[in-house]
Amino acid sequence: MMTKILDRLVKQLKAKGKSEKVAYAIAVSQLQKSKNLKKNSTKPTAKGIKQGNKTPSERAKLRQAKYTNKKVSDFKYNKKNNRATLKA
């Protein structure tokens, strides 16, 4: 069984045309690099568990808040394109 964050990333990579094996290797490498998975392991870190439990809306709003230096509450989520935009 894969962790939520690893499973989600593998699915995204497969949707972009990567084979299961390649998608898994890329996902593990990137998640270890970002410290969402423990080094030389597929076990999640506390950060990985926290990130894996977030909804797409939460992740999109946090991503935009980080890039724009605004508050998460300043954004609304569009589930059709998985983007957060500033509230009008």
C-alpha positions in Angstrom: 0.0 0.0 0.0 1.3 3.4 -1.0 0.9 6.6 1.1 -1.7 9.1 -0.1 0.8 11.6 -1.4 2.9 8.9 -3.2 -0.2 7.3 -4.7 -1.5 10.7 -5.9 1.8 11.6 -7.6 2.1 8.2 -9.3 -1.4 8.6 -10.7 -0.6 12.1 -12.0 2.6 10.9 -13.7 0.8 7.9 -15.3 -1.8 10.3 -16.6 1.0 12.2 -18.3 2.0 9.0 -20.1 4.7 7.6 -17.8 4.8 3.8 -17.2 3.9 2.5 -13.7 7.6 1.7 -13.0 8.9 5.1 -14.2 6.2 7.0 -12.5 6.8 5.3 -9.2 10.6 5.9 -9.4 10.1 9.6 -10.2 7.5 10.1 -7.5 9.7 8.4 -4.8 12.7 10.4 -5.8 10.9 13.7 -5.8 9.0 13.1 -2.6 12.2 12.1 -0.8 13.9 15.2 -2.1 11.1 17.4 -0.8 11.2 15.5 2.5 7.7 14.1 2.2 9.1 10.6 2.3 11.9 9.3 4.5 15.3 8.9 2.9 15.8 5.5 1.2 12.2 4.6 2.1 8.6 5.0 1.0 7.5 5.7 4.5 6.0 9.2 4.9 7.5 11.9 7.1 5.2 14.0 9.3 5.2 16.6 6.5 4.2 13.9 4.0 1.3 12.7 6.1 0.1 16.2 6.6 0.4 17.1 2.9 -1.2 13.8 1.9 -4.3 14.5 4.0 -4.9 18.0 2.5 -7.7 18.4 0.0 -7.0 19.7 -3.5 -8.6 23.0 -2.5 -6.3 23.4 0.5 -3.2 22.6 -1.5 -4.1 25.0 -4.3 -4.8 27.9 -1.9 -1.6 27.3 0.0 0.4 27.1 -3.2 -1.0 30.5 -4.4 -0.6 32.1 -0.9 3.0 31.0 -0.9 3.8 32.5 -4.3 1.9 35.8 -3.8 2.6 36.4 -0.1 -1.1 36.7 0.6 -3.4 34.9 3.1 -4.9 31.6 2.2 -8.3 33.1 3.0 -7.8 35.6 0.1 -8.3 32.9 -2.5 -11.1 30.9 -3.9 -10.7 27.4 -5.5 -11.8 26.4 -9.0 -12.1 22.6 -9.0 -12.4 22.5 -12.8 -8.8 23.5 -13.3 -7.4 22.9 -9.8 -6.4 26.5 -9.4 -6.9 29.1 -6.7 -7.6 32.7 -7.6 -8.0 35.9 -5.7 -11.5 36.6 -4.4 -13.1 39.6 -6.1 
